[in-house]
Amino acid sequence: MGGCPVGQRELGGARMDISEVRIKLIADPSERLLAFCSITLSGAFVVRDLKIIVGPSGPFVAMPSRKLSSHCPGCGFKNSLRAAYCNQCGRKQPESAVPRDGDGRPRLYADIAHPINAAARETIQKRVVSEYEAELVRAKQPGYVSRYDEIGDEDHRPPRG
């Protein structure tokens, strides 16, 4: 990291500054989802809807994603890749091969935003998990309110002092 200010990390010639992390804890975590998260990069760019999920070795940060779909050949409506019938016109959908990832698992989602190298992923993972653990402690305090709920109000809030 040599010489990067606190919060920044050297990533193959580029610097990534995660200037803010906001966590929205799930009140009653069912299955694997623990929290939602947003990160602000260099105080200028927000990535929302990261998920903190239970991984095999502790909390894991999943990037925001969208469900992949295919279009009905009859009406053009977007349907889930696994849909047998169109949700719009009811026409039977052709049996198409679901794309698979490198491990052979069905690929039903595509990342909307994601790190482009392992160093960036590790930087995000460490910072978000650290903030998640701190948020768990804050949540036990009387009068706790999640800062995640303030997202989208940037233009309507007075600046923080």
CNS distance restraints for C-alpha pairs under 8 A (distance, minus, plus):
assign (resid   1 and name CA) (resid   9 and name CA) 5.72 0.50 0.50
assign (resid   1 and name CA) (resid  10 and name CA) 5.40 0.50 0.50
assign (resid   4 and name CA) (resid   8 and name CA) 5.74 0.50 0.50
assign (resid   4 and name CA) (resid   9 and name CA) 6.17 0.50 0.50
assign (resid   4 and name CA) (resid  10 and name CA) 6.83 0.50 0.50
assign (resid   4 and name CA) (resid  15 and name CA) 7.93 0.50 0.50
assign (resid   5 and name CA) (resid   9 and name CA) 7.98 0.50 0.50
assign (resid   7 and name CA) (resid  17 and name CA) 5.56 0.50 0.50
assign (resid   7 and name CA) (resid  18 and name CA) 6.01 0.50 0.50
assign (resid   7 and name CA) (resid  19 and name CA) 6.73 0.50 0.50
assign (resid   8 and name CA) (resid  15 and name CA) 6.15 0.50 0.50
assign (resid   8 and name CA) (resid  16 and name CA) 5.39 0.50 0.50
assign (resid   8 and name CA) (resid  17 and name CA) 4.27 0.50 0.50
assign (resid   8 and name CA) (resid  18 and name CA) 6.75 0.50 0.50
assign (resid   9 and name CA) (resid  15 and name CA) 5.46 0.50 0.50
assign (resid   9 and name CA) (resid  16 and name CA) 5.61 0.50 0.50
assign (resid   9 and name CA) (resid  17 and name CA) 6.80 0.50 0.50
assign (resid   9 and name CA) (resid 123 and name CA) 7.40 0.50 0.50
assign (resid  10 and name CA) (resid  14 and name CA) 5.81 0.50 0.50
assign (resid  10 and name CA) (resid  15 and name CA) 4.72 0.50 0.50
assign (resid  10 and name CA) (resid  16 and name CA) 6.91 0.50 0.50
assign (resid  11 and name CA) (resid  15 and name CA) 5.68 0.50 0.50
assign (resid  11 and name CA) (resid  16 and name CA) 7.07 0.50 0.50
assign (resid  11 and name CA) (resid 119 and name CA) 6.26 0.50 0.50
assign (resid  11 and name CA) (resid 120 and name CA) 6.55 0.50 0.50
assign (resid  16 and name CA) (resid  41 and name CA) 7.01 0.50 0.50
assign (resid  16 and name CA) (resid  42 and name CA) 7.34 0.50 0.50
assign (resid  16 and name CA) (resid 120 and name CA) 7.61 0.50 0.50
assign (resid  17 and name CA) (resid  41 and name CA) 5.52 0.50 0.50
assign (resid  17 and name CA) (resid  42 and name CA) 5.01 0.50 0.50
assign (resid  18 and name CA) (resid  39 and name CA) 6.67 0.50 0.50
assign (resid  18 and name CA) (resid  40 and name CA) 5.81 0.50 0.50
assign (resid  18 and name CA) (resid  41 and name CA) 4.68 0.50 0.50
assign (resid  18 and name CA) (resid  42 and name CA) 6.11 0.50 0.50
assign (resid  18 and name CA) (resid  43 and name CA) 7.87 0.50 0.50
assign (resid  18 and name CA) (resid 124 and name CA) 7.82 0.50 0.50
assign (resid  19 and name CA) (resid  39 and name CA) 7.62 0.50 0.50
assign (resid  19 and name CA) (resid  40 and name CA) 5.60 0.50 0.50
assign (resid  19 and name CA) (resid  41 and name CA) 5.63 0.50 0.50
assign (resid  19 and name CA) (resid  42 and name CA) 5.51 0.50 0.50
assign (resid  19 and name CA) (resid  43 and name CA) 5.64 0.50 0.50
assign (resid  20 and name CA) (resid  39 and name CA) 5.67 0.50 0.50
assign (resid  20 and name CA) (resid  40 and name CA) 4.99 0.50 0.50
assign (resid  20 and name CA) (resid  41 and name CA) 7.26 0.50 0.50
assign (resid  20 and name CA) (resid  43 and name CA) 7.41 0.50 0.50
assign (resid  21 and name CA) (resid  37 and name CA) 7.03 0.50 0.50
assign (resid  21 and name CA) (resid  38 and name CA) 5.79 0.50 0.50
assign (resid  21 and name CA) (resid  39 and name CA) 4.55 0.50 0.50
assign (resid  21 and name CA) (resid  40 and name CA) 6.44 0.50 0.50
assign (resid  21 and name CA) (resid 127 and name CA) 7.98 0.50 0.50
assign (resid  21 and name CA) (resid 128 and name CA) 6.71 0.50 0.50
assign (resid  21 and name CA) (resid 131 and name CA) 6.85 0.50 0.50
assign (resid  22 and name CA) (resid  37 and name CA) 5.54 0.50 0.50
assign (resid  22 and name CA) (resid  38 and name CA) 5.29 0.50 0.50
assign (resid  22 and name CA) (resid  39 and name CA) 6.51 0.50 0.50
assign (resid  22 and name CA) (resid 131 and name CA) 7.79 0.50 0.50
assign (resid  22 and name CA) (resid 147 and name CA) 6.14 0.50 0.50
assign (resid  22 and name CA) (resid 148 and name CA) 5.10 0.50 0.50
assign (resid  23 and name CA) (resid  35 and name CA) 6.66 0.50 0.50
assign (resid  23 and name CA) (resid  36 and name CA) 5.91 0.50 0.50
assign (resid  23 and name CA) (resid  37 and name CA) 4.52 0.50 0.50
assign (resid  23 and name CA) (resid  38 and name CA) 6.74 0.50 0.50
assign (resid  23 and name CA) (resid 131 and name CA) 7.39 0.50 0.50
assign (resid  23 and name CA) (resid 132 and name CA) 6.35 0.50 0.50
assign (resid  23 and name CA) (resid 135 and name CA) 6.86 0.50 0.50
assign (resid  23 and name CA) (resid 146 and name CA) 7.07 0.50 0.50
assign (resid  23 and name CA) (resid 147 and name CA) 7.14 0.50 0.50
assign (resid  23 and name CA) (resid 148 and name CA) 5.60 0.50 0.50
assign (resid  24 and name CA) (resid  35 and name CA) 5.43 0.50 0.50
assign (resid  24 and name CA) (resid  36 and name CA) 5.07 0.50 0.50
assign (resid  24 and name CA) (resid  37 and name CA) 6.06 0.50 0.50
assign (resid  24 and name CA) (resid 146 and name CA) 6.16 0.50 0.50
assign (resid  24 and name CA) (resid 147 and name CA) 7.63 0.50 0.50
assign (resid  24 and name CA) (resid 148 and name CA) 5.45 0.50 0.50
assign (resid  24 and name CA) (resid 149 and name CA) 7.55 0.50 0.50
assign (resid  25 and name CA) (resid  34 and name CA) 6.37 0.50 0.50
assign (resid  25 and name CA) (resid  35 and name CA) 4.33 0.50 0.50
assign (resid  25 and name CA) (resid  36 and name CA) 6.53 0.50 0.50
assign (resid  25 and name CA) (resid 135 and name CA) 7.88 0.50 0.50
assign (resid  25 and name CA) (resid 136 and name CA) 7.82 0.50 0.50
assign (resid  25 and name CA) (resid 146 and name CA) 7.92 0.50 0.50
assign (resid  26 and name CA) (resid  33 and name CA) 7.46 0.50 0.50
assign (resid  26 and name CA) (resid  34 and name CA) 5.64 0.50 0.50
assign (resid  26 and name CA) (resid  35 and name CA) 5.07 0.50 0.50
assign (resid  26 and name CA) (resid  36 and name CA) 7.55 0.50 0.50
assign (resid  29 and name CA) (resid  33 and name CA) 6.03 0.50 0.50
assign (resid  29 and name CA) (resid  34 and name CA) 5.54 0.50 0.50
assign (resid  32 and name CA) (resid  53 and name CA) 5.22 0.50 0.50
assign (resid  32 and name CA) (resid  54 and name CA) 4.99 0.50 0.50
assign (resid  32 and name CA) (resid  55 and name CA) 7.95 0.50 0.50
assign (resid  33 and name CA) (resid  51 and name CA) 7.04 0.50 0.50
assign (resid  33 and name CA) (resid  52 and name CA) 6.22 0.50 0.50
assign (resid  33 and name CA) (resid  53 and name CA) 4.48 0.50 0.50
assign (resid  33 and name CA) (resid  54 and name CA) 6.58 0.50 0.50
assign (resid  34 and name CA) (resid  51 and name CA) 7.63 0.50 0.50
assign (resid  34 and name CA) (resid  52 and name CA) 5.49 0.50 0.50
assign (resid  34 and name CA) (resid  53 and name CA) 5.26 0.50 0.50
assign (resid  34 and name CA) (resid  54 and name CA) 6.88 0.50 0.50
assign (resid  35 and name CA) (resid  51 and name CA) 5.97 0.50 0.50
assign (resid  35 and name CA) (resid  52 and name CA) 5.09 0.50 0.50
assign (resid  35 and name CA) (resid  53 and name CA) 7.09 0.50 0.50
assign (resid  36 and name CA) (resid  49 and name CA) 5.84 0.50 0.50
assign (resid  36 and name CA) (resid  50 and name CA) 5.74 0.50 0.50
assign (resid  36 and name CA) (resid  51 and name CA) 4.63 0.50 0.50
assign (resid  36 and name CA) (resid  52 and name CA) 6.05 0.50 0.50
assign (resid  37 and name CA) (resid  48 and name CA) 6.43 0.50 0.50
assign (resid  37 and name CA) (resid  49 and name CA) 5.73 0.50 0.50
assign (resid  37 and name CA) (resid  50 and name CA) 5.01 0.50 0.50
assign (resid  37 and name CA) (resid  51 and name CA) 6.05 0.50 0.50
assign (resid  37 and name CA) (resid  52 and name CA) 7.23 0.50 0.50
assign (resid  37 and name CA) (resid 128 and name CA) 7.80 0.50 0.50
assign (resid  37 and name CA) (resid 148 and name CA) 7.41 0.50 0.50
assign (resid  38 and name CA) (resid  46 and name CA) 6.80 0.50 0.50
assign (resid  38 and name CA) (resid  47 and name CA) 5.55 0.50 0.50
assign (resid  38 and name CA) (resid  48 and name CA) 4.27 0.50 0.50
assign (resid  38 and name CA) (resid  49 and name CA) 6.01 0.50 0.50
assign (resid  38 and name CA) (resid  50 and name CA) 6.12 0.50 0.50
assign (resid  38 and name CA) (resid 148 and name CA) 7.52 0.50 0.50
assign (resid  39 and name CA) (resid  46 and name CA) 5.68 0.50 0.50
assign (resid  39 and name CA) (resid  47 and name CA) 5.40 0.50 0.50
assign (resid  39 and name CA) (resid  48 and name CA) 6.63 0.50 0.50
assign (resid  40 and name CA) (resid  44 and name CA) 6.72 0.50 0.50
assign (resid  40 and name CA) (resid  45 and name CA) 5.47 0.50 0.50
assign (resid  40 and name CA) (resid  46 and name CA) 4.35 0.50 0.50
assign (resid  40 and name CA) (resid  47 and name CA) 6.42 0.50 0.50
assign (resid  41 and name CA) (resid  45 and name CA) 5.12 0.50 0.50
assign (resid  41 and name CA) (resid  46 and name CA) 6.29 0.50 0.50
assign (resid  47 and name CA) (resid 113 and name CA) 7.52 0.50 0.50
assign (resid  48 and name CA) (resid  64 and name CA) 7.10 0.50 0.50
assign (resid  49 and name CA) (resid  63 and name CA) 7.45 0.50 0.50
assign (resid  49 and name CA) (resid  64 and name CA) 5.27 0.50 0.50
assign (resid  50 and name CA) (resid  61 and name CA) 6.69 0.50 0.50
assign (resid  50 and name CA) (resid  62 and name CA) 5.73 0.50 0.50
assign (resid  50 and name CA) (resid  63 and name CA) 4.86 0.50 0.50
assign (resid  50 and name CA) (resid  64 and name CA) 4.94 0.50 0.50
assign (resid  51 and name CA) (resid  61 and name CA) 5.70 0.50 0.50
assign (resid  51 and name CA) (resid  62 and name CA) 5.02 0.50 0.50
assign (resid  51 and name CA) (resid  63 and name CA) 6.55 0.50 0.50
assign (resid  51 and name CA) (resid  64 and name CA) 7.11 0.50 0.50
assign (resid  52 and name CA) (resid  59 and name CA) 6.20 0.50 0.50
assign (resid  52 and name CA) (resid  60 and name CA) 5.53 0.50 0.50
assign (resid  52 and name CA) (resid  61 and name CA) 4.70 0.50 0.50
assign (resid  52 and name CA) (resid  62 and name CA) 6.24 0.50 0.50
assign (resid  52 and name CA) (resid 129 and name CA) 7.89 0.50 0.50
assign (resid  53 and name CA) (resid  59 and name CA) 5.58 0.50 0.50
assign (resid  53 and name CA) (resid  60 and name CA) 5.29 0.50 0.50
assign (resid  53 and name CA) (resid  61 and name CA) 6.46 0.50 0.50
assign (resid  53 and name CA) (resid  62 and name CA) 7.15 0.50 0.50
assign (resid  54 and name CA) (resid  58 and name CA) 5.89 0.50 0.50
assign (resid  54 and name CA) (resid  59 and name CA) 4.82 0.50 0.50
assign (resid  54 and name CA) (resid  60 and name CA) 6.09 0.50 0.50
assign (resid  55 and name CA) (resid  59 and name CA) 5.41 0.50 0.50
assign (resid  55 and name CA) (resid  60 and name CA) 5.34 0.50 0.50
assign (resid  59 and name CA) (resid 129 and name CA) 6.65 0.50 0.50
assign (resid  60 and name CA) (resid 125 and name CA) 7.00 0.50 0.50
assign (resid  60 and name CA) (resid 129 and name CA) 7.48 0.50 0.50
assign (resid  61 and name CA) (resid 124 and name CA) 7.93 0.50 0.50
assign (resid  61 and name CA) (resid 125 and name CA) 5.83 0.50 0.50
assign (resid  61 and name CA) (resid 128 and name CA) 7.34 0.50 0.50
assign (resid  61 and name CA) (resid 129 and name CA) 7.57 0.50 0.50
assign (resid  63 and name CA) (resid 111 and name CA) 6.25 0.50 0.50
assign (resid  63 and name CA) (resid 112 and name CA) 7.47 0.50 0.50
assign (resid  63 and name CA) (resid 113 and name CA) 6.50 0.50 0.50
assign (resid  63 and name CA) (resid 114 and name CA) 5.99 0.50 0.50
assign (resid  64 and name CA) (resid 111 and name CA) 5.80 0.50 0.50
assign (resid  64 and name CA) (resid 112 and name CA) 5.61 0.50 0.50
assign (resid  64 and name CA) (resid 113 and name CA) 6.24 0.50 0.50
assign (resid  64 and name CA) (resid 114 and name CA) 7.81 0.50 0.50
assign (resid  65 and name CA) (resid 109 and name CA) 6.14 0.50 0.50
assign (resid  65 and name CA) (resid 110 and name CA) 5.31 0.50 0.50
assign (resid  65 and name CA) (resid 111 and name CA) 4.10 0.50 0.50
assign (resid  65 and name CA) (resid 112 and name CA) 4.90 0.50 0.50
assign (resid  65 and name CA) (resid 113 and name CA) 7.43 0.50 0.50
assign (resid  66 and name CA) (resid 109 and name CA) 5.46 0.50 0.50
assign (resid  66 and name CA) (resid 110 and name CA) 5.52 0.50 0.50
assign (resid  66 and name CA) (resid 111 and name CA) 6.49 0.50 0.50
assign (resid  66 and name CA) (resid 112 and name CA) 6.61 0.50 0.50
assign (resid  67 and name CA) (resid  80 and name CA) 7.47 0.50 0.50
assign (resid  67 and name CA) (resid 108 and name CA) 5.98 0.50 0.50
assign (resid  67 and name CA) (resid 109 and name CA) 4.42 0.50 0.50
assign (resid  67 and name CA) (resid 110 and name CA) 6.53 0.50 0.50
assign (resid  68 and name CA) (resid  80 and name CA) 6.70 0.50 0.50
assign (resid  68 and name CA) (resid  81 and name CA) 6.51 0.50 0.50
assign (resid  68 and name CA) (resid 108 and name CA) 5.40 0.50 0.50
assign (resid  68 and name CA) (resid 109 and name CA) 5.18 0.50 0.50
assign (resid  68 and name CA) (resid 110 and name CA) 6.48 0.50 0.50
assign (resid  69 and name CA) (resid  78 and name CA) 5.97 0.50 0.50
assign (resid  69 and name CA) (resid  79 and name CA) 5.31 0.50 0.50
assign (resid  69 and name CA) (resid  80 and name CA) 4.65 0.50 0.50
assign (resid  69 and name CA) (resid  81 and name CA) 4.92 0.50 0.50
assign (resid  70 and name CA) (resid  78 and name CA) 5.58 0.50 0.50
assign (resid  70 and name CA) (resid  79 and name CA) 5.49 0.50 0.50
assign (resid  70 and name CA) (resid  80 and name CA) 6.42 0.50 0.50
assign (resid  70 and name CA) (resid  81 and name CA) 5.65 0.50 0.50
assign (resid  71 and name CA) (resid  76 and name CA) 5.04 0.50 0.50
assign (resid  71 and name CA) (resid  77 and name CA) 5.34 0.50 0.50
assign (resid  71 and name CA) (resid  78 and name CA) 4.55 0.50 0.50
assign (resid  71 and name CA) (resid  79 and name CA) 6.09 0.50 0.50
assign (resid  72 and name CA) (resid  76 and name CA) 4.59 0.50 0.50
assign (resid  72 and name CA) (resid  77 and name CA) 5.30 0.50 0.50
assign (resid  72 and name CA) (resid  78 and name CA) 6.47 0.50 0.50
assign (resid  72 and name CA) (resid  79 and name CA) 7.01 0.50 0.50
assign (resid  72 and name CA) (resid  86 and name CA) 6.23 0.50 0.50
assign (resid  72 and name CA) (resid  91 and name CA) 7.83 0.50 0.50
assign (resid  72 and name CA) (resid  93 and name CA) 6.60 0.50 0.50
assign (resid  73 and name CA) (resid  93 and name CA) 7.73 0.50 0.50
assign (resid  74 and name CA) (resid  89 and name CA) 7.79 0.50 0.50
assign (resid  74 and name CA) (resid  91 and name CA) 7.11 0.50 0.50
assign (resid  75 and name CA) (resid  88 and name CA) 7.65 0.50 0.50
assign (resid  75 and name CA) (resid  89 and name CA) 6.80 0.50 0.50
assign (resid  77 and name CA) (resid  86 and name CA) 7.29 0.50 0.50
assign (resid  77 and name CA) (resid  87 and name CA) 7.66 0.50 0.50
assign (resid  77 and name CA) (resid  88 and name CA) 6.36 0.50 0.50
assign (resid  79 and name CA) (resid  83 and name CA) 6.32 0.50 0.50
assign (resid  79 and name CA) (resid  86 and name CA) 6.34 0.50 0.50
assign (resid  79 and name CA) (resid  87 and name CA) 6.63 0.50 0.50
assign (resid  81 and name CA) (resid  98 and name CA) 6.69 0.50 0.50
assign (resid  81 and name CA) (resid 108 and name CA) 7.12 0.50 0.50
assign (resid  82 and name CA) (resid  98 and name CA) 7.62 0.50 0.50
assign (resid  83 and name CA) (resid  93 and name CA) 7.05 0.50 0.50
assign (resid  84 and name CA) (resid  92 and name CA) 5.93 0.50 0.50
assign (resid  84 and name CA) (resid  93 and name CA) 5.35 0.50 0.50
assign (resid  84 and name CA) (resid  94 and name CA) 7.73 0.50 0.50
assign (resid  84 and name CA) (resid  95 and name CA) 7.81 0.50 0.50
assign (resid  85 and name CA) (resid  90 and name CA) 5.39 0.50 0.50
assign (resid  85 and name CA) (resid  91 and name CA) 5.41 0.50 0.50
assign (resid  85 and name CA) (resid  92 and name CA) 4.34 0.50 0.50
assign (resid  85 and name CA) (resid  93 and name CA) 5.15 0.50 0.50
assign (resid  86 and name CA) (resid  90 and name CA) 4.62 0.50 0.50
assign (resid  86 and name CA) (resid  91 and name CA) 5.30 0.50 0.50
assign (resid  86 and name CA) (resid  92 and name CA) 6.42 0.50 0.50
assign (resid  86 and name CA) (resid  93 and name CA) 6.37 0.50 0.50
assign (resid  98 and name CA) (resid 106 and name CA) 6.23 0.50 0.50
assign (resid  98 and name CA) (resid 107 and name CA) 6.95 0.50 0.50
assign (resid  98 and name CA) (resid 108 and name CA) 7.66 0.50 0.50
assign (resid  99 and name CA) (resid 106 and name CA) 5.99 0.50 0.50
assign (resid  99 and name CA) (resid 107 and name CA) 5.39 0.50 0.50
assign (resid  99 and name CA) (resid 108 and name CA) 7.58 0.50 0.50
assign (resid 100 and name CA) (resid 104 and name CA) 5.22 0.50 0.50
assign (resid 100 and name CA) (resid 105 and name CA) 5.29 0.50 0.50
assign (resid 100 and name CA) (resid 106 and name CA) 4.46 0.50 0.50
assign (resid 100 and name CA) (resid 107 and name CA) 4.89 0.50 0.50
assign (resid 101 and name CA) (resid 105 and name CA) 5.54 0.50 0.50
assign (resid 101 and name CA) (resid 106 and name CA) 6.46 0.50 0.50
assign (resid 101 and name CA) (resid 107 and name CA) 5.76 0.50 0.50
assign (resid 114 and name CA) (resid 121 and name CA) 8.00 0.50 0.50
assign (resid 115 and name CA) (resid 120 and name CA) 5.55 0.50 0.50
assign (resid 115 and name CA) (resid 121 and name CA) 5.43 0.50 0.50
assign (resid 116 and name CA) (resid 120 and name CA) 6.93 0.50 0.50
assign (resid 116 and name CA) (resid 121 and name CA) 7.71 0.50 0.50
assign (resid 117 and name CA) (resid 121 and name CA) 6.45 0.50 0.50
assign (resid 118 and name CA) (resid 122 and name CA) 6.07 0.50 0.50
assign (resid 119 and name CA) (resid 123 and name CA) 6.18 0.50 0.50
assign (resid 120 and name CA) (resid 124 and name CA) 6.28 0.50 0.50
assign (resid 121 and name CA) (resid 125 and name CA) 6.00 0.50 0.50
assign (resid 122 and name CA) (resid 126 and name CA) 6.02 0.50 0.50
assign (resid 123 and name CA) (resid 127 and name CA) 6.22 0.50 0.50
assign (resid 124 and name CA) (resid 128 and name CA) 5.92 0.50 0.50
assign (resid 125 and name CA) (resid 129 and name CA) 6.00 0.50 0.50
assign (resid 126 and name CA) (resid 130 and name CA) 6.05 0.50 0.50
assign (resid 127 and name CA) (resid 131 and name CA) 6.21 0.50 0.50
assign (resid 128 and name CA) (resid 132 and name CA) 6.00 0.50 0.50
assign (resid 129 and name CA) (resid 133 and name CA) 6.20 0.50 0.50
assign (resid 130 and name CA) (resid 134 and name CA) 6.36 0.50 0.50
assign (resid 131 and name CA) (resid 135 and name CA) 6.03 0.50 0.50
assign (resid 132 and name CA) (resid 136 and name CA) 6.32 0.50 0.50
assign (resid 133 and name CA) (resid 137 and name CA) 6.71 0.50 0.50
assign (resid 134 and name CA) (resid 138 and name CA) 6.32 0.50 0.50
assign (resid 135 and name CA) (resid 139 and name CA) 5.94 0.50 0.50
assign (resid 136 and name CA) (resid 140 and name CA) 6.88 0.50 0.50
assign (resid 137 and name CA) (resid 141 and name CA) 7.36 0.50 0.50
assign (resid 138 and name CA) (resid 144 and name CA) 6.73 0.50 0.50
assign (resid 139 and name CA) (resid 144 and name CA) 5.52 0.50 0.50
assign (resid 139 and name CA) (resid 145 and name CA) 7.62 0.50 0.50
assign (resid 139 and name CA) (resid 146 and name CA) 7.94 0.50 0.50
assign (resid 140 and name CA) (resid 144 and name CA) 7.24 0.50 0.50
assign (resid 147 and name CA) (resid 151 and name CA) 7.55 0.50 0.50
assign (resid 150 and name CA) (resid 154 and name CA) 7.49 0.50 0.50
assign (resid 153 and name CA) (resid 157 and name CA) 6.18 0.50 0.50
